[in-house]
């Protein structure tokens, strides 16, 4: 063992291949492997005949295999986005007066950015938007078939049972990234701050025929998939890791931001 350590020091190697220092700064590595994508829980409404379309788009659950990938630990902030605009130019979020970040909001998750602008930012950063499957696996934090990034219970506040604050629900606005505890992969605000753009086009019945290895969504569509319940959502299914939403890719709104993958 001593000889191995000496050899590593002599060759300038800090550790064996695959060590954590190879992970890009500000990102977490999500390991390769399978996970259950979609809703595996049975809800009361499943027993009735009339169910809204939007409530059935996360079924059937699929056992999906993904290659390893990296994803940002935090949502892109106002400060991050300002650096991008300074380097590349472009349109600042409309609520930035005179194109400047509102005072004291540098660490707040950026919003009022449409899908095309988010996509351009990620490419500028040498990254890309995550696929829907990547986003869901990352959000689950390694918890198998649990509905929330922190487990089974939908709590967001302190109280009986030792519940901890988990998401920015009820704040009335986006908050600084990292304001709440991370999930098992060390990712912050996967639900409850701003919803997040993904790379995939949205199709309501995609889960019935999706590929079981590295799915990338339909080839085309009208809307882009949006994941992670935001600050404007109520506590419940809207902030579950399996919940799907969608939006016109041209839309800019105070409830949608993004993070990048690689």
GIZI-V386814 format. One record per residue. SS is DSSP state (A for helix, B for strand, O for the rest). BURIAL is 1 if it has 16 or more other C-alpha atoms within 10 Angstrom, else 0. Layout:
SS_BURIAL ; SS_BURIAL
This chain:
O_0 ; A_0 ; A_0 ; A_0 ; A_0 ; A_0 ; A_0 ; A_0 ; A_0 ; A_0 ; O_0 ; O_0 ; O_0 ; O_0 ; O_0 ; O_0 ; O_0 ; O_0 ; O_0 ; A_0 ; A_0 ; A_0 ; O_0 ; O_0 ; O_0 ; O_0 ; B_1 ; B_1 ; B_1 ; B_1 ; O_0 ; O_0 ; B_0 ; B_1 ; B_1 ; B_1 ; B_1 ; O_1 ; O_1 ; O_1 ; O_0 ; O_0 ; O_0 ; A_0 ; A_0 ; A_0 ; A_0 ; O_0 ; O_0 ; O_0 ; O_0 ; O_0 ; A_0 ; A_0 ; A_0 ; O_1 ; O_1 ; O_1 ; O_1 ; O_1 ; O_1 ; B_1 ; B_0 ; B_1 ; B_1 ; B_1 ; O_0 ; O_0 ; B_1 ; B_1 ; B_1 ; B_1 ; O_1 ; O_1 ; O_1 ; O_1 ; B_1 ; A_1 ; A_1 ; A_1 ; A_1 ; A_1 ; A_0 ; A_1 ; A_0 ; A_0 ; A_0 ; A_0 ; O_0 ; O_0 ; O_0 ; O_1 ; O_1 ; O_0 ; O_0 ; O_0 ; A_0 ; A_0 ; A_0 ; O_0 ; O_1 ; O_0 ; O_0 ; O_0 ; O_0 ; O_1 ; O_1 ; B_1 ; B_1 ; O_1 ; O_1 ; O_1 ; O_1 ; O_1 ; A_1 ; A_0 ; A_1 ; A_1 ; A_1 ; A_1 ; A_1 ; A_1 ; A_0 ; A_0 ; O_0 ; O_0 ; O_1 ; B_1 ; B_1 ; O_1 ; O_1 ; A_1 ; A_1 ; A_1 ; A_1 ; A_1 ; A_1 ; A_1 ; A_1 ; A_1 ; O_1 ; O_1 ; O_1 ; O_0 ; O_1 ; O_1 ; O_1 ; B_1 ; O_1 ; O_1 ; B_1 ; O_0 ; O_0 ; O_1 ; O_1 ; O_1 ; O_0 ; O_0 ; O_0 ; A_0 ; A_0 ; A_0 ; O_0 ; O_0 ; O_0 ; O_1 ; O_1 ; O_1 ; O_1 ; O_1 ; O_0 ; O_0 ; O_1 ; O_1 ; O_1 ; B_1 ; O_1 ; O_1 ; O_0 ; O_1 ; O_0 ; O_1 ; O_1 ; O_0 ; O_1 ; O_1 ; O_1 ; O_1 ; O_1 ; O_1 ; O_1 ; O_1 ; O_1 ; O_1 ; B_1 ; B_1 ; B_1 ; B_1 ; B_1 ; B_1 ; B_1 ; O_1 ; O_1 ; O_1 ; O_0 ; A_1 ; A_1 ; A_0 ; O_0 ; O_0 ; O_0 ; O_0 ; B_0 ; O_1 ; O_1 ; O_1 ; O_1 ; B_0 ; O_0 ; O_0 ; O_0 ; O_0 ; B_1 ; B_1 ; B_1 ; B_1 ; B_1 ; O_1 ; O_1 ; O_1 ; O_1 ; O_1 ; O_1 ; O_0 ; O_1 ; O_0 ; A_1 ; A_1 ; A_1 ; O_1 ; O_1 ; O_1 ; O_1 ; B_1 ; B_1 ; B_1 ; B_1 ; B_0 ; O_1 ; O_0 ; O_0 ; O_1 ; O_0 ; O_1 ; O_1 ; B_1 ; B_1 ; O_1 ; O_1 ; B_1 ; B_1 ; O_1
